[in-house]
Amino acid sequence: MKTVKIIGVPEHFNLPWHLAIEEGAFEDRGIKLQWTDVPEGTGKMCQLLQENETDLAIILTEGLVKSISQGNPSKIVQEYVSSPLLWGIHVAANSSRTSIPELKNDKAAISRMGSGSHLMAYVNAQNQGWDTTQLQFEIINNLNGAVKNLSSGSNAYFMWEHFTTKPLVEQSIFKHLGDCPTPWPCFVIAATDSFLTTHADVLTHILEVINMYTIEFKAIPSIDRTLANRYGQKLEDIQDWLTKTEWGQKQLTIETLDKVQERLLSLKLIDGIKKPQEFMI
């Protein structure tokens, strides 16, 4: 039995992995897949890939592209979620602000530098026509840190996946001002170069299993109820999320990779455009 370490955020997108693990689908192929939740998100996962603390990661596309561009010895092995991620933009529930333009001069609360919340703050600022060189940040580590930060009087705004934060909006912890979707497929599967060098055959089996699960995922009886129960969501919110979410089973296209690189370069978050083979197998 080959042990493989994999990491991802503790969110509903990753339920196909947990179902496959629980049902023994990887063990049937001689693979013991060890899943670890990383609530800190993409910035932390990039660090774990860089340090060879994991073999695989389910990670935000823009965060991984930036990290690889800056020398992370990892590769994109395929898309995981091919639809955009809907980033909700939030302030404290008692804030007087009611629209995104009012946030122009405020700090953004982010999990860490290089995280999705960090990079998407730049994308949102550029969408709004703000001077992105003037952005300021407060590091809050994870979602719980954002709750503590905004609830304790910080005037920062916070960007996180819309449906994950929706219960906090309904509990009057956050106020939701709007959304900023990613302009590309949101999640990819990443592997370290060292894992690819030594266990390419194992990766093939892992991808075959997870692709089978994601192709069939929406057809699982009562999957909406399972998701709502496991992730503390309202059934109607999960049903809405399922209509907006598509899983991918193919490699990211070169056109999409170039689009991500060009956007990051325009935001001065990377130094230049690199060739596709730097990023993808």
C-alpha positions as CSV (number, residue, x, y, z in Angstrom):
1,M,0.0,0.0,0.0
2,K,1.5,3.3,-1.1
3,T,0.9,6.2,1.3
4,V,0.2,9.6,-0.5
5,K,-0.3,12.9,1.4
6,I,-2.9,15.3,0.1
7,I,-4.1,18.7,1.4
8,G,-7.1,20.9,0.7
9,V,-9.4,23.4,2.3
10,P,-12.2,22.1,4.6
11,E,-15.0,23.2,2.2
12,H,-17.7,21.5,0.3
13,F,-15.7,21.5,-3.0
14,N,-13.6,18.7,-1.6
15,L,-16.4,16.3,-0.6
16,P,-15.7,14.0,-3.7
17,W,-12.2,13.3,-2.2
18,H,-13.7,12.4,1.2
19,L,-16.3,10.1,-0.3
20,A,-13.7,8.3,-2.4
21,I,-11.5,7.9,0.7
22,E,-14.4,6.7,2.9
23,E,-15.5,4.2,0.3
24,G,-12.1,2.7,-0.1
25,A,-11.7,3.7,-3.8
26,F,-8.0,4.5,-3.5
27,E,-7.2,1.5,-1.3
28,D,-8.7,-0.6,-4.0
29,R,-5.8,0.7,-6.2
30,G,-3.2,0.0,-3.4
31,I,-3.1,3.7,-2.4
32,K,-3.5,5.0,1.2
33,L,-4.5,8.6,0.6
34,Q,-3.9,10.7,3.8
35,W,-6.0,13.9,3.6
36,T,-5.2,16.9,5.8
37,D,-7.4,20.0,6.0
38,V,-5.6,23.3,5.7
39,P,-8.0,26.0,6.9
40,E,-5.4,28.7,6.3
41,G,-5.9,28.2,2.5
42,T,-3.7,28.5,-0.5
43,G,-0.8,30.5,0.9
44,K,-0.2,27.8,3.5
45,M,-0.7,25.0,1.0
46,C,1.9,26.6,-1.3
47,Q,4.4,26.6,1.6
48,L,3.6,22.9,2.3
49,L,4.2,22.0,-1.3
50,Q,7.4,24.0,-1.4
51,E,8.7,22.2,1.7
52,N,7.7,18.7,0.4
53,E,5.4,18.4,3.5
54,T,2.7,17.0,1.1
55,D,2.6,15.2,-2.2
56,L,-0.6,16.7,-3.6
57,A,-2.8,19.7,-3.0
58,I,-6.3,20.9,-4.1
59,I,-5.4,24.5,-4.5
60,L,-6.6,27.8,-6.0
61,T,-5.3,28.3,-9.6
62,E,-4.0,31.8,-9.2
63,G,-2.2,31.1,-6.0
64,L,-0.4,28.1,-7.4
65,V,0.6,29.9,-10.6
66,K,2.1,32.7,-8.6
67,S,4.0,30.3,-6.3
68,I,5.4,28.2,-9.2
69,S,6.4,31.4,-11.0
70,Q,8.4,32.3,-8.0
71,G,10.2,29.0,-7.8
72,N,7.9,26.5,-6.1
73,P,9.0,23.0,-7.4
74,S,5.4,21.8,-8.2
75,K,3.1,21.4,-11.2
76,I,-0.5,21.6,-12.1
77,V,-1.6,18.1,-13.0
78,Q,-5.2,19.0,-14.0
79,E,-8.2,21.1,-13.3
80,Y,-10.3,20.2,-10.3
81,V,-13.1,22.7,-10.3
82,S,-13.6,24.2,-13.8
83,S,-16.1,26.9,-12.8
84,P,-15.2,30.2,-11.2
85,L,-15.0,30.7,-7.5
86,L,-17.5,33.2,-6.2
87,W,-15.6,35.4,-3.7
88,G,-17.9,37.2,-1.3
89,I,-16.8,40.6,-0.1
90,H,-17.6,41.2,3.5
91,V,-17.4,43.8,6.3
92,A,-18.4,43.6,9.9
93,A,-22.2,43.3,10.3
94,N,-22.3,46.7,12.2
95,S,-20.3,48.5,9.6
96,S,-22.0,51.6,8.0
97,R,-20.6,50.6,4.6
98,T,-23.1,49.3,2.1
99,S,-21.2,49.0,-1.2
100,I,-17.9,47.9,-2.6
101,P,-16.7,51.3,-3.8
102,E,-16.7,52.5,-0.2
103,L,-13.9,50.1,0.6
104,K,-11.4,51.9,-1.7
105,N,-9.1,53.2,1.1
106,D,-9.7,50.3,3.6
107,K,-7.4,47.4,4.4
108,A,-8.2,43.9,3.2
109,A,-8.1,41.1,5.8
110,I,-6.3,38.2,4.2
111,S,-5.2,34.7,5.4
112,R,-1.6,35.3,4.4
113,M,0.4,36.8,1.6
114,G,0.1,34.7,-1.6
115,S,-3.3,33.4,-0.6
116,G,-6.5,33.5,-2.6
117,S,-7.9,36.3,-0.4
118,H,-4.7,38.3,-1.0
119,L,-4.6,37.8,-4.8
120,M,-8.3,38.3,-5.3
121,A,-8.2,41.6,-3.3
122,Y,-5.9,42.8,-6.2
123,V,-8.2,41.5,-8.9
124,N,-11.2,43.1,-7.2
125,A,-9.3,46.4,-6.8
126,Q,-8.4,46.3,-10.5
127,N,-12.0,45.6,-11.4
128,Q,-13.0,48.7,-9.4
129,G,-10.4,50.9,-11.0
130,W,-8.5,51.5,-7.8
131,D,-4.8,52.1,-7.5
132,T,-3.6,48.5,-6.6
133,T,-0.2,49.8,-5.4
134,Q,-2.0,51.4,-2.5
135,L,-3.6,48.2,-1.2
136,Q,-3.0,47.5,2.5
137,F,-3.5,44.2,4.3
138,E,-4.2,42.7,7.7
139,I,-3.1,39.0,8.2
140,I,-5.9,37.0,9.9
141,N,-4.7,33.4,9.1
142,N,-8.1,31.8,8.5
143,L,-11.9,32.2,8.5
144,N,-12.0,32.2,12.3
145,G,-9.3,34.8,12.4
146,A,-11.4,37.0,10.1
147,V,-14.5,36.6,12.4
148,K,-12.3,37.7,15.4
149,N,-10.7,40.5,13.5
150,L,-13.8,42.1,12.0
151,S,-15.9,41.6,15.1
152,S,-13.3,43.3,17.3
153,G,-13.6,46.6,15.5
154,S,-11.3,46.3,12.5
155,N,-12.4,48.4,9.6
156,A,-11.0,45.8,7.1
157,Y,-13.0,44.0,4.5
158,F,-12.7,40.3,3.9
159,M,-13.0,38.2,0.8
160,W,-13.8,34.5,1.1
161,E,-15.9,31.9,-0.8
162,H,-19.5,33.1,-0.9
163,F,-21.3,30.0,0.3
164,T,-18.8,29.2,3.1
165,T,-19.3,32.7,4.6
166,K,-23.1,32.9,4.0
167,P,-24.0,31.4,7.4
168,L,-21.9,34.1,9.1
169,V,-23.8,36.7,7.1
170,E,-27.1,35.2,8.3
171,Q,-25.8,35.1,11.9
172,S,-25.1,38.9,11.6
173,I,-21.4,38.5,12.0
174,F,-20.5,39.7,8.5
175,K,-22.3,42.0,6.1
176,H,-22.1,40.9,2.4
177,L,-21.5,43.7,0.0
178,G,-21.1,41.8,-3.3
179,D,-19.1,39.2,-5.1
180,C,-16.0,38.9,-7.2
181,P,-15.8,35.8,-9.3
182,T,-12.4,34.4,-10.4
183,P,-11.9,35.0,-14.2
184,W,-10.7,31.4,-14.6
185,P,-11.3,27.8,-13.3
186,C,-10.8,28.1,-9.6
187,F,-9.2,24.9,-8.3
188,V,-6.5,22.7,-9.7
189,I,-4.7,19.5,-8.5
190,A,-1.1,20.2,-7.8
191,A,1.8,17.7,-7.3
192,T,5.3,18.3,-6.2
193,D,8.0,17.7,-8.7
194,S,9.6,15.0,-6.5
195,F,6.3,13.1,-6.4
196,L,5.9,13.4,-10.1
197,T,9.4,12.1,-10.7
198,T,9.0,9.0,-8.5
199,H,5.3,8.2,-8.5
200,A,3.7,9.2,-11.8
201,D,2.0,5.8,-12.1
202,V,0.4,6.3,-8.6
203,L,-0.9,9.8,-9.7
204,T,-2.5,8.2,-12.8
205,H,-4.6,5.9,-10.5
206,I,-5.5,8.8,-8.2
207,L,-6.7,11.0,-11.1
208,E,-8.7,8.1,-12.5
209,V,-10.5,7.6,-9.2
210,I,-11.3,11.3,-8.4
211,N,-12.4,12.0,-12.0
212,M,-14.8,9.1,-11.8
213,Y,-16.2,10.6,-8.6
214,T,-16.5,14.2,-9.8
215,I,-18.2,13.1,-13.1
216,E,-20.9,11.3,-11.1
217,F,-20.9,13.6,-8.1
218,K,-24.1,15.6,-8.9
219,A,-26.0,12.4,-9.7
220,I,-25.5,10.9,-6.2
221,P,-28.9,10.5,-4.5
222,S,-29.5,13.3,-2.0
223,I,-26.0,14.8,-2.4
224,D,-27.5,18.2,-1.7
225,R,-28.6,17.0,1.7
226,T,-25.3,15.3,2.4
227,L,-23.4,18.5,1.6
228,A,-25.8,20.7,3.7
229,N,-25.4,18.4,6.7
230,R,-21.7,18.0,6.5
231,Y,-20.8,21.6,5.9
232,G,-23.5,23.4,8.0
233,Q,-25.2,24.9,5.0
234,K,-28.9,25.6,4.2
235,L,-30.2,23.1,1.7
236,E,-31.3,25.8,-0.7
237,D,-27.8,27.4,-0.6
238,I,-26.2,24.1,-1.4
239,Q,-28.6,23.6,-4.3
240,D,-27.8,27.1,-5.6
241,W,-24.0,26.3,-5.3
242,L,-24.4,23.0,-7.1
243,T,-26.0,24.8,-10.1
244,K,-22.9,27.1,-10.3
245,T,-20.2,24.5,-9.8
246,E,-18.6,22.3,-12.4
247,W,-15.8,19.8,-11.8
248,G,-13.1,19.4,-14.4
249,Q,-11.3,16.2,-15.5
250,K,-8.8,17.6,-17.9
251,Q,-5.6,19.6,-17.8
252,L,-5.8,23.4,-17.6
253,T,-5.5,24.9,-21.1
254,I,-2.5,26.9,-22.1
255,E,-4.9,29.8,-22.9
256,T,-6.2,29.8,-19.3
257,L,-2.7,29.6,-17.9
258,D,-1.6,32.6,-20.0
259,K,-4.7,34.5,-18.9
260,V,-3.8,33.9,-15.2
261,Q,-0.2,34.9,-15.8
262,E,-1.1,38.0,-17.7
263,R,-3.5,39.2,-15.0
264,L,-0.9,38.5,-12.2
265,L,1.7,40.4,-14.3
266,S,-0.6,43.3,-14.8
267,L,-1.0,43.5,-11.0
268,K,2.8,43.3,-10.6
269,L,2.4,40.0,-8.6
270,I,4.8,38.1,-10.8
271,D,7.9,39.2,-12.7
272,G,7.1,37.8,-16.1
273,I,5.3,35.3,-18.3
274,K,6.9,31.8,-18.3
275,K,6.4,28.9,-20.6
276,P,3.6,26.4,-20.0
277,Q,6.0,23.5,-19.2
278,E,7.2,25.5,-16.1
279,F,3.6,25.0,-14.7
280,M,2.0,21.9,-16.1
281,I,2.9,18.3,-16.8
